[in-house]
């Protein structure tokens, strides 16, 4: 059990929430329900640092997480998400004149974001991620892109990068201080380079008690002040902050610089009070959805979940849904004919909700991410379906 903060190293910690035996790999694809149910499991001990405000899993064991070609995290099959991703690349290019520049992305996933940034700005990009697959998302500017299916380390390729990106990566990193030290060392060849860090905005989790956002792979949970503090601790000068995607994402731009004084953080009393309220909200959220589950069971309603990513894995595990749920729908074709980590529920295509499919004509659809509600509602109407829609909030 970790007894110090992975960001500021403080030992002023408070336990917020514990849960045992949660799936350690929420986005891995499994070929059978049995294999999916046998996924490795670990303990979740959510602590908060009363000095910097970072929430983290003190029981996290990095060895239990697997990132490889079977890890399917991409959301870019959604038109909603593609528009959002394009808006970020356009903004970065315009504000920082990112044209004919060198870009490094640490934790590039399947490479869609880096490819877009290089195509739009005619930039040169290098991306590192052990889950990258060469057969995915071919780019017409392939000669400008260098993807490597491996972790970025201190021994990796060095270039005078103009921009270093880590999007939805830092929440997976158990040693935050060490990670930023590595990024800072990489920037020594170009001290004016920009560091762009994007993480899930945990203020949503804290204020709403969204248990589905607490994943084993996410060992860290950042508020704006916690992320800013982590950057400053590492010797970065935080710049523009962006909260986007329906308040779900938090990004801070930073450069290496002298920090006269750290930004004022919440007091330990404020952090502890917030943590106590958070714990209560989590309990109420679980109780509320367990009550709904019981209602569905009594009414013998056919229920599906829309969205088979990490939120669904966590939701199914915390609520122990089995026979009440008939399937999980996803528009990502790479996830079809696979099974949910932990619960073993089948992952199906939207088209399987009609016809003589055993999953046809559900009574209730639970949408995992409210950002996709309009998109999903339109698809259901196109299929001639009008089930009760519930959004996970």
C-alpha positions in Angstrom: 0.0 0.0 0.0 1.5 3.3 -1.0 2.0 5.6 1.9 2.9 8.9 0.2 1.5 11.0 -2.6 2.9 10.1 -6.1 2.9 13.8 -7.0 4.2 15.9 -4.1 5.4 12.9 -1.9 3.4 14.1 1.1 2.3 11.5 3.7 -0.7 13.6 4.7 -3.2 11.2 3.2 -6.9 10.3 3.9 -8.8 7.2 2.8 -11.9 8.1 0.7 -13.2 4.8 -0.7 -12.2 1.2 -0.9 -13.4 -1.7 -3.2 -11.8 -5.1 -3.7 -11.4 -7.3 -6.7 -12.0 -4.9 -9.6 -10.9 -5.7 -13.2 -7.4 -4.4 -13.8 -7.8 -4.1 -17.6 -11.1 -2.4 -18.6 -10.4 -2.0 -22.3 -8.9 -5.4 -23.2 -10.8 -7.5 -25.7 -11.7 -11.1 -24.9 -12.8 -13.8 -27.3 -15.1 -15.6 -24.8 -17.3 -14.7 -21.8 -15.3 -17.2 -19.7 -12.0 -15.6 -20.6 -13.4 -12.1 -19.9 -14.7 -13.2 -16.4 -11.2 -14.5 -15.6 -9.6 -11.1 -16.1 -7.0 -10.2 -13.4 -8.4 -8.2 -10.5 -6.9 -5.9 -8.0 -7.9 -3.7 -5.0 -9.0 -0.1 -5.1 -8.0 2.1 -2.2 -8.8 5.7 -3.1 -6.7 8.1 -1.0 -6.5 11.9 -1.2 -3.4 13.9 -0.6 -4.3 16.6 1.9 -1.4 18.8 0.7 -1.9 18.9 -3.1 -5.4 17.5 -3.5 -4.5 14.6 -5.7 -6.7 11.5 -5.5 -4.9 8.2 -6.1 -5.3 4.4 -5.7 -2.8 3.6 -2.9 -3.3 -0.2 -3.6 -2.3 0.1 -7.3 0.0 -2.6 -8.7 1.3 -1.6 -12.2 2.2 -5.3 -12.9 -1.5 -6.1 -13.1 -2.2 -3.8 -16.1 -1.6 -4.9 -19.7 -1.3 -2.6 -22.6 -0.9 -4.2 -26.0 -2.6 -4.6 -29.4 -5.7 -6.1 -27.7 -6.3 -2.9 -25.6 -9.1 -1.1 -27.5 -9.5 2.4 -26.1 -10.2 4.5 -29.2 -13.4 6.6 -29.3 -12.8 8.0 -32.8 -15.6 5.9 -34.4 -18.0 8.4 -32.9 -18.7 11.5 -35.0 -19.1 13.5 -31.8 -15.7 12.5 -30.6 -14.1 13.1 -34.0 -15.4 16.7 -34.1 -14.1 17.3 -30.6 -10.7 15.9 -31.4 -10.5 18.0 -34.6 -11.4 21.1 -32.6 -8.4 20.6 -30.3 -5.9 20.0 -33.1 -7.2 23.1 -35.0 -6.9 25.2 -31.8 -3.3 24.0 -31.0 -2.2 24.6 -34.6 -3.7 28.1 -34.7 -2.6 29.4 -31.3 0.9 28.0 -31.4 1.6 28.1 -35.2 2.2 24.4 -35.2 3.2 24.1 -38.9 6.2 22.1 -40.1 7.1 21.4 -36.4 8.3 18.3 -34.6 5.7 16.7 -32.3 6.1 13.9 -29.7 3.1 12.1 -28.2 3.6 9.9 -25.2 0.7 7.5 -24.9 -0.6 8.0 -28.4 -3.1 5.1 -28.4 -3.9 4.2 -32.0 -2.4 7.4 -33.2 -5.5 9.3 -34.4 -4.8 12.6 -32.6 -1.1 12.8 -33.7 -2.0 11.9 -37.3 -4.6 14.7 -37.4 -2.2 17.2 -35.9 0.5 16.3 -38.5 -1.9 16.2 -41.4 -3.5 19.6 -40.7 -0.2 21.4 -39.9 2.2 19.4 -42.1 4.1 18.5 -38.9 6.4 15.6 -38.2 5.2 13.3 -35.4 6.5 10.5 -33.3 4.1 8.5 -31.1 4.8 5.9 -28.4 2.2 3.5 -27.1 2.4 -0.3 -26.4 -1.2 -0.6 -27.6 -0.5 1.0 -31.0 -1.3 -1.1 -34.0 0.3 -0.5 -37.4 -2.7 -1.8 -39.3 -5.0 0.9 -37.9 -5.9 4.3 -39.3 -3.5 4.6 -42.3 -2.5 8.2 -43.0 -1.9 9.9 -46.4 1.0 11.6 -44.6 2.6 8.4 -43.3 6.1 9.6 -44.2 5.6 12.3 -41.6 4.7 9.8 -38.8 6.7 7.4 -36.8 4.7 5.2 -34.5 6.3 2.9 -32.0 4.4 0.1 -30.1 6.4 0.6 -26.9 6.7 2.7 -23.8 8.5 6.0 -24.0 11.5 5.9 -21.7 14.6 7.9 -20.9 16.4 5.9 -23.5 13.9 6.6 -26.3 14.5 8.7 -29.4 15.6 12.3 -28.7 14.7 15.2 -31.0 14.3 18.9 -30.5 10.6 18.6 -30.1 8.4 21.7 -30.5 5.5 20.1 -28.8 5.3 17.1 -26.3 1.8 15.7 -25.8 0.5 13.3 -23.2 -3.3 12.9 -23.6 -5.2 10.6 -21.3 -1.9 9.1 -20.1 -0.9 10.7 -16.8 -3.8 9.1 -15.0 -2.2 5.7 -15.8 1.3 6.6 -14.5 2.1 5.6 -10.9 5.2 7.8 -10.6 3.9 11.3 -11.6 7.1 13.1 -10.4 9.3 10.7 -12.3 7.2 11.0 -15.5 7.4 14.8 -15.6 11.1 14.7 -14.8 11.5 12.5 -17.9 9.5 14.9 -20.0 11.5 17.8 -18.7 14.8 16.0 -19.6 13.4 15.4 -23.1 12.8 19.1 -23.5 16.5 20.0 -22.7 17.2 20.0 -26.5 14.5 22.6 -27.0 13.8 24.6 -23.8 11.0 26.6 -25.5 9.0 23.5 -26.3 5.4 23.3 -25.1 4.2 20.5 -22.9 0.5 19.7 -23.4 -1.1 17.5 -20.7 -4.7 16.3 -20.8 -6.4 14.1 -18.2 -9.9 13.2 -17.1 -11.3 16.1 -15.1 -11.9 14.6 -11.8 -14.0 17.4 -10.4 -16.9 15.7 -12.3 -16.1 12.5 -10.4 -15.8 14.3 -7.0 -18.9 16.5 -7.3 -21.2 13.9 -8.8 -19.9 10.7 -7.2 -19.6 8.9 -10.5 -18.4 5.5 -9.5 -18.0 4.5 -13.2 -15.1 6.8 -13.5 -13.0 4.9 -10.9 -10.9 2.4 -12.8 -8.0 0.3 -11.8 -5.9 1.5 -14.7 -6.5 5.1 -13.5 -4.2 5.2 -10.5 -4.4 9.1 -10.4 -7.4 11.5 -10.3 -6.6 15.2 -11.0 -8.5 18.3 -10.3 -7.2 21.5 -11.9 -5.2 22.5 -8.8 -3.7 19.0 -8.4 -2.5 18.9 -12.0 -1.1 22.5 -11.8 0.7 21.6 -8.6 2.2 18.4 -10.2 3.6 20.5 -13.1 5.0 23.2 -10.8 6.6 20.6 -8.5 8.4 19.3 -11.6 9.7 22.8 -12.6 7.1 23.6 -15.3 5.3 27.0 -15.5 1.6 26.2 -16.2 -0.1 28.3 -18.8 -3.5 28.1 -20.5 -6.0 25.7 -18.9 -8.8 24.2 -20.9 -11.8 22.3 -19.6 -13.7 20.6 -22.4 -15.8 17.8 -23.6 -18.8 18.5 -21.3 -16.4 19.3 -18.4 -15.0 15.7 -18.6 -11.5 16.7 -19.8 -8.9 18.9 -18.3 -5.8 20.2 -20.1 -2.9 22.4 -19.1 -0.2 23.8 -21.3 3.2 24.4 -19.7 6.8 25.2 -20.5 9.9 24.7 -18.5 10.4 27.8 -16.3 11.2 29.3 -13.0 8.3 29.2 -10.6 8.3 32.2 -8.2 5.7 30.6 -6.0 3.2 27.7 -6.4 -0.4 28.6 -7.1 -2.4 28.7 -3.9 -3.9 25.2 -3.3 -6.9 24.3 -1.2 -6.2 24.1 2.5 -6.0 20.6 4.0 -9.3 21.3 5.8 -11.0 22.1 2.5 -9.5 19.0 0.8 -10.7 16.8 3.7 -14.2 18.3 3.7 -14.4 17.7 -0.1 -13.3 14.1 0.3 -15.9 13.4 3.0 -18.6 14.8 0.7 -17.2 12.7 -2.2 -17.4 9.5 -0.2 -21.1 10.2 0.6 -21.9 10.9 -3.0 -20.3 7.7 -4.1 -22.5 5.7 -1.7 -25.6 7.5 -2.9 -24.8 6.9 -6.5 -24.4 3.2 -6.0 -27.6 3.0 -4.0 -29.5 4.9 -6.6 -28.5 2.6 -9.5 -28.9 -0.6 -7.4 -32.5 0.6 -6.8 -33.0 1.0 -10.5 -31.6 -2.4 -11.1 -34.1 -3.9 -8.7 -36.9 -2.0 -10.5 -35.8 -3.4 -13.9 -35.7 -6.9 -12.5 -39.2 -6.7 -11.0 -40.6 -5.3 -14.3 -38.8 -7.9 -16.3 -37.4 -5.2 -18.6 -34.7 -6.0 -21.2 -31.8 -3.7 -20.6 -28.7 -2.9 -22.6 -25.8 -0.6 -22.0 -24.5 1.7 -24.8 -20.7 2.1 -24.7 -18.4 -0.8 -23.9 -15.4 1.2 -22.7 -13.9 1.6 -19.3 -17.0 3.3 -17.8 -19.1 0.3 -18.6 -16.6 -2.1 -17.1 -16.5 -0.2 -13.9 -20.3 0.3 -13.8 -20.9 -3.4 -14.2 -18.4 -4.4 -11.6 -19.6 -2.0 -8.9 -23.2 -2.9 -9.4 -22.8 -6.7 -10.2 -25.3 -6.7 -13.1 -25.6 -10.1 -14.7 -28.9 -11.6 -16.0 -30.7 -8.2 -15.9 -28.4 -6.9 -18.7 -28.7 -8.6 -22.1 -25.7 -7.0 -23.9 -23.5 -4.0 -24.3 -23.6 -2.0 -27.6 -20.7 -0.2 -29.2 -20.2 1.5 -32.6 -16.5 0.6 -32.6 -16.3 -2.5 -35.0 -13.1 -3.6 -33.4 -15.0 -4.3 -30.2 -17.8 -6.4 -31.7 -18.0 -10.1 -31.0 -15.9 -9.6 -27.9 -16.8 -9.7 -24.2 -16.8 -7.2 -21.3 -13.8 -7.5 -19.0 -15.0 -8.8 -15.6 -18.8 -9.4 -16.3 -18.4 -11.3 -19.6 -21.4 -9.6 -21.3 -21.3 -9.7 -25.1 -20.4 -6.6 -27.0 -22.6 -6.1 -30.1 -23.2 -3.8 -33.0 -26.2 -1.4 -33.0 -27.7 -3.3 -35.9 -28.1 -6.3 -33.6 -30.8 -4.5 -31.8 -33.3 -5.2 -34.5 -34.6 -8.2 -36.5 -34.5 -11.7 -35.1 -31.4 -11.0 -33.0 -31.7 -12.3 -29.3 -30.8 -8.7 -28.4 -33.5 -7.0 -30.4 -36.0 -4.5 -29.1 -34.6 -3.5 -25.7 -36.9 -1.8 -23.2 -34.1 0.3 -21.6 -30.9 1.7 -22.9 -28.4 3.1 -20.4 -25.9 5.5 -22.0 -22.5 5.5 -20.3 -21.4 8.9 -21.4 -23.9 11.8 -21.7 -21.8 13.5 -24.4 -23.1 10.8 -26.8 -26.8 10.9 -25.9 -27.9 12.9 -29.0 -25.8 10.7 -31.3 -27.2 7.5 -29.8 -30.8 8.7 -29.8 -30.5 9.5 -33.5 -29.1 6.0 -34.3 -31.9 4.3 -32.3 -34.5 6.3 -34.2 -32.8 5.3 -37.5 -33.2 1.6 -36.3 -36.9 2.3 -35.6 -36.4 1.9 -31.8 -37.7 4.1 -29.0 -36.6 2.5 -25.7 -36.4 4.4 -22.4 -33.1 6.2 -22.4 -31.2 6.7 -19.2 -27.9 8.6 -18.9 -25.3 7.7 -16.3 -25.1 10.7 -14.1 
